[in-house]
Amino acid sequence: MADDNSAVPHPAAGERVGVRAQTTSGRWDDVAVMPYKQTAEAPFQDITRQLLFADPNLACEWRYFEVAEGGYSTLERHAHVHAVMIHRGRGQCLVGEVISDVGQGDLVFIPPMTWHQFRANRGDCLGFLCVVNVARDRPQLPTADDLAELRSNPQVADFIRIGGE
């Protein structure tokens, strides 16, 4: 009976069953470190992406992003929500017009159609876990009018990065 694997669950999409050990902080066994975005149209700096779990039975993806010292994610919004947990490091996030300091263990909820951006502190990285629906819309970048409206708040204007800065 030792060779009987009938009780072992097998995901439909080939998701690996069992444990993926963390090899170093922010890195896991057999999880590829990929570029943050596939296009240069969405400005960002010094950030990577890892897809930790993706299976149709979940209907969501669990992803890990790591922003290097001084880096930032794309300023964007979309119709889907994000649920984020800070895994390591320290930084700030913009959600709507609120800028917050974030660190390990903090939770960030990003509602639909809300501008958001993450930045790592100088001297630190910012690693965060993010859960999103598999079926989701594409991110929207700010138009010139959107940027003008965002920049009407001096704190937000000072915070946001949109490339070339």
Secondary structure, 3 states (H helix, E strand, C coil): CCCCCCCCCCCCCCCCCCCCCEEECCEECCCCCEECCCCCCCCCEEEEEEEEEEECCCCEEEEEEEEEEEEECCCEECCCCEEEEEEEEEEEEEECCEEEEEECCCEEEECCCCCEEEEECCCCCEEEEEEEECCCCCCECCCHHHHHHHCCCHHHHHHCCCCCC
